[in-house]
Amino acid sequence: GGGGGGGGGGRGAGGGGGDDAPKICICVRKRPVSSKERDRRDHDSVTVLHPTVHVHSAKLKVDGITKYLDHNSFR
């Protein structure tokens, strides 16, 4: 017999509770850019602007030649 209603699970609309607190906390330890990396003009992979962390990933386009940076932000 199946019963009806509610559901829940705490996610999405109608998840109940109204608690929007994050369920996972991730800590990142960032090392300084070395003088060699500065001399090579390497980019810094992580930028922190409290409370947001931006991760910059160097990638190649499908043509295998063109370089670009992909940015992801975490709060």
Backbone as a chain_set.jsonl record, in Angstrom:
{"seq": "GGGGGGGGGGRGAGGGGGDDAPKICICVRKRPVSSKERDRRDHDSVTVLHPTVHVHSAKLKVDGITKYLDHNSFR", "coords": {"N": [[0.811, -1.167, 0.0], [0.642, 2.139, -0.691], [1.649, 5.077, 0.523], [0.853, 8.278, 0.792], [1.967, 11.376, 0.937], [4.197, 13.692, 1.734], [7.405, 13.219, 2.045], [10.58, 14.443, 1.903], [13.664, 14.621, 3.305], [15.246, 16.767, 3.487], [16.265, 18.302, 1.402], [15.897, 20.52, -1.387], [12.757, 21.925, -2.55], [10.284, 22.173, -0.117], [11.565, 20.552, 1.628], [11.586, 20.699, 4.285], [12.07, 21.95, 7.595], [13.61, 24.308, 7.087], [16.28, 24.871, 7.459], [19.06, 26.244, 6.279], [21.724, 25.83, 6.597], [25.075, 24.932, 5.73], [25.909, 21.554, 4.93], [28.341, 20.373, 4.641], [31.686, 21.124, 5.363], [34.515, 22.424, 3.928], [37.974, 22.594, 4.126], [40.774, 24.439, 3.035], [44.194, 24.398, 2.444], [46.502, 26.669, 1.539], [49.448, 27.185, -0.233], [52.166, 29.549, -0.463], [53.08, 31.288, -3.518], [56.025, 30.328, -5.115], [59.339, 31.815, -5.559], [60.503, 30.938, -7.93], [58.225, 30.186, -9.387], [57.033, 32.679, -9.6], [58.963, 33.98, -11.17], [58.665, 32.532, -13.536], [56.263, 33.464, -14.215], [53.942, 32.1, -13.502], [50.484, 31.405, -12.834], [48.496, 32.049, -9.903], [46.744, 29.51, -8.355], [44.625, 29.602, -6.59], [42.385, 31.929, -5.244], [41.483, 33.879, -2.512], [38.792, 35.537, -1.3], [37.368, 36.49, 1.27], [34.085, 35.623, 2.118], [34.553, 33.819, 0.088], [36.083, 31.363, -2.019], [38.066, 31.146, -4.849], [38.887, 28.987, -7.426], [41.273, 28.534, -9.871], [41.752, 26.972, -12.874], [44.063, 25.904, -15.21], [43.531, 25.226, -18.604], [43.241, 23.485, -21.791], [41.819, 24.308, -24.936], [39.653, 22.467, -27.196], [41.045, 22.389, -29.586], [43.616, 21.865, -28.861], [45.627, 23.694, -28.654], [45.0, 26.332, -27.841], [45.088, 28.041, -24.817], [43.292, 28.447, -21.732], [41.694, 29.803, -18.757], [39.772, 28.17, -16.348], [37.283, 28.959, -14.049], [36.183, 28.359, -10.771], [33.976, 28.909, -8.106], [33.635, 28.849, -4.57], [31.741, 28.843, -1.606]], "CA": [[0.0, 0.0, 0.0], [1.551, 3.258, -0.771], [1.062, 6.185, 1.197], [0.82, 9.532, 0.251], [2.39, 12.691, 0.951], [5.35, 14.369, 2.14], [8.731, 13.057, 1.53], [11.47, 15.219, 2.748], [15.068, 14.395, 3.037], [15.989, 17.962, 3.8], [16.786, 19.008, 0.237], [14.929, 20.98, -2.372], [11.553, 22.592, -2.077], [9.466, 21.373, 0.784], [12.409, 19.609, 2.341], [11.3, 20.801, 5.709], [13.036, 22.452, 8.549], [14.062, 25.648, 6.802], [17.673, 25.023, 7.859], [19.896, 26.389, 5.093], [23.129, 25.707, 6.988], [25.796, 23.958, 4.897], [26.065, 20.231, 5.525], [29.739, 19.973, 4.518], [32.651, 22.21, 5.481], [35.776, 22.032, 3.303], [39.085, 23.473, 4.47], [41.824, 24.436, 2.018], [45.473, 24.963, 2.885], [47.101, 27.251, 0.338], [50.849, 27.544, -0.053], [52.542, 30.753, -1.223], [53.73, 31.1, -4.815], [57.479, 30.403, -4.916], [60.022, 32.802, -6.405], [60.645, 30.318, -9.261], [56.928, 30.302, -10.056], [56.863, 34.104, -9.93], [59.863, 34.262, -12.293], [58.058, 31.917, -14.735], [54.973, 34.14, -14.366], [52.849, 31.154, -13.294], [49.319, 31.995, -12.156], [48.127, 31.5, -8.599], [45.583, 28.658, -8.623], [43.545, 29.838, -5.634], [42.219, 33.294, -4.75], [40.558, 33.896, -1.389], [38.147, 36.808, -0.983], [36.487, 35.992, 2.331], [34.075, 34.213, 2.471], [34.533, 33.016, -1.137], [37.342, 30.853, -2.542], [38.018, 30.961, -6.298], [39.914, 28.066, -7.91], [41.554, 28.801, -11.284], [42.371, 25.787, -13.471], [44.553, 26.098, -16.575], [43.026, 24.172, -19.488], [43.413, 23.652, -23.235], [40.603, 24.129, -25.724], [39.612, 21.223, -27.97], [42.04, 22.432, -30.661], [44.884, 21.402, -28.309], [46.616, 24.769, -28.718], [44.552, 27.517, -27.123], [45.007, 27.91, -23.362], [42.348, 29.324, -21.047], [41.499, 29.512, -17.337], [38.422, 27.835, -15.888], [37.159, 29.466, -12.686], [35.101, 27.816, -9.927], [33.888, 29.619, -6.834], [33.051, 28.101, -3.464], [31.419, 29.701, -0.485]], "C": [[0.856, 1.232, 0.0], [1.062, 4.438, -0.028], [1.488, 7.459, 0.626], [1.741, 10.592, 0.54], [3.851, 12.95, 1.089], [6.714, 13.976, 1.701], [9.699, 13.856, 2.365], [12.883, 14.931, 2.366], [15.898, 15.644, 3.231], [16.53, 18.727, 2.616], [15.657, 19.477, -0.641], [13.726, 21.63, -1.734], [10.767, 21.658, -1.178], [10.254, 20.369, 1.578], [12.248, 19.682, 3.834], [12.411, 21.439, 6.5], [13.503, 23.877, 8.308], [15.51, 25.905, 7.197], [18.552, 25.06, 6.622], [21.385, 26.27, 5.413], [23.82, 24.662, 6.12], [25.994, 22.641, 5.647], [27.518, 19.775, 5.512], [30.611, 21.22, 4.637], [33.975, 21.709, 4.912], [36.832, 23.06, 3.664], [40.175, 23.32, 3.424], [43.071, 25.064, 2.62], [46.221, 25.394, 1.64], [48.547, 27.612, 0.625], [51.165, 28.793, -0.877], [53.166, 30.382, -2.573], [55.233, 31.281, -4.602], [58.106, 31.44, -5.851], [60.249, 32.25, -7.818], [59.35, 30.456, -10.063], [56.652, 31.749, -10.454], [57.712, 34.468, -11.136], [59.314, 33.706, -13.605], [56.705, 32.537, -15.074], [53.803, 33.152, -14.335], [51.699, 31.856, -12.582], [49.106, 31.321, -10.801], [46.81, 30.749, -8.783], [44.395, 28.935, -7.718], [43.552, 31.305, -5.206], [41.179, 33.251, -3.646], [40.087, 35.33, -1.166], [37.04, 36.471, -0.013], [35.058, 36.473, 2.135], [34.162, 33.288, 1.253], [35.942, 32.606, -1.54], [37.15, 30.603, -4.036], [39.185, 30.065, -6.701], [40.04, 28.263, -9.413], [42.319, 27.607, -11.856], [42.784, 26.093, -14.911], [44.097, 24.923, -17.431], [43.372, 24.493, -20.93], [42.072, 23.469, -23.923], [40.735, 22.862, -26.564], [40.664, 21.215, -29.078], [43.427, 22.007, -30.187], [45.962, 22.466, -28.274], [46.254, 25.923, -27.79], [44.396, 27.241, -25.626], [43.954, 28.867, -22.818], [42.264, 28.917, -19.583], [40.033, 29.236, -17.067], [38.349, 28.241, -14.422], [35.966, 28.805, -11.99], [35.148, 28.528, -8.593], [33.159, 28.777, -5.804], [32.833, 29.046, -2.311], [31.186, 28.896, 0.759]], "O": [[1.816, 1.257, 0.771], [-0.149, 4.652, -0.092], [2.538, 7.543, -0.012], [2.729, 10.216, -0.091], [4.633, 12.27, 0.427], [7.111, 14.663, 0.76], [9.522, 13.866, 3.583], [13.241, 14.999, 1.19], [17.125, 15.593, 3.15], [17.208, 19.735, 2.813], [14.574, 18.892, -0.637], [13.689, 21.855, -0.524], [10.617, 20.473, -1.478], [9.687, 19.435, 2.144], [12.726, 18.813, 4.563], [13.568, 21.446, 6.08], [13.77, 24.594, 9.272], [15.926, 27.062, 7.264], [18.771, 24.031, 5.982], [22.221, 26.587, 4.567], [23.233, 23.627, 5.805], [26.219, 22.632, 6.857], [27.895, 18.891, 6.281], [30.289, 22.26, 4.062], [34.5, 20.689, 5.36], [36.608, 24.262, 3.523], [40.468, 22.211, 2.977], [43.009, 26.131, 3.231], [46.537, 24.57, 0.783], [48.838, 28.275, 1.621], [50.501, 29.059, -1.879], [53.712, 29.291, -2.736], [55.667, 32.257, -3.99], [57.477, 31.883, -6.812], [60.195, 33.0, -8.793], [59.366, 30.794, -11.246], [56.102, 32.01, -11.524], [57.251, 35.179, -12.029], [59.473, 34.321, -14.66], [56.08, 32.189, -16.077], [52.807, 33.33, -15.036], [51.917, 32.793, -11.814], [49.492, 30.171, -10.594], [45.855, 31.311, -9.319], [43.272, 28.546, -8.039], [44.595, 31.853, -4.849], [40.114, 32.657, -3.815], [40.886, 36.221, -0.88], [35.908, 36.2, -0.415], [34.855, 37.679, 1.995], [33.876, 32.096, 1.369], [36.882, 33.391, -1.423], [36.199, 29.936, -4.446], [40.335, 30.345, -6.361], [39.055, 28.173, -10.146], [43.404, 27.273, -11.38], [41.956, 26.492, -15.73], [44.253, 23.765, -17.042], [43.748, 25.618, -21.258], [41.284, 22.598, -23.554], [41.807, 22.261, -26.629], [41.13, 20.146, -29.473], [44.324, 21.809, -31.007], [47.099, 22.177, -27.903], [47.098, 26.427, -27.048], [43.67, 26.333, -25.22], [43.744, 29.953, -23.36], [42.701, 27.831, -19.205], [39.159, 29.983, -17.507], [39.24, 27.912, -13.639], [34.879, 28.708, -12.559], [36.218, 28.73, -8.019], [32.193, 28.083, -6.118], [33.641, 29.942, -2.064], [30.901, 29.46, 1.815]]}, "num_chains": 1, "name": "protein.A"}
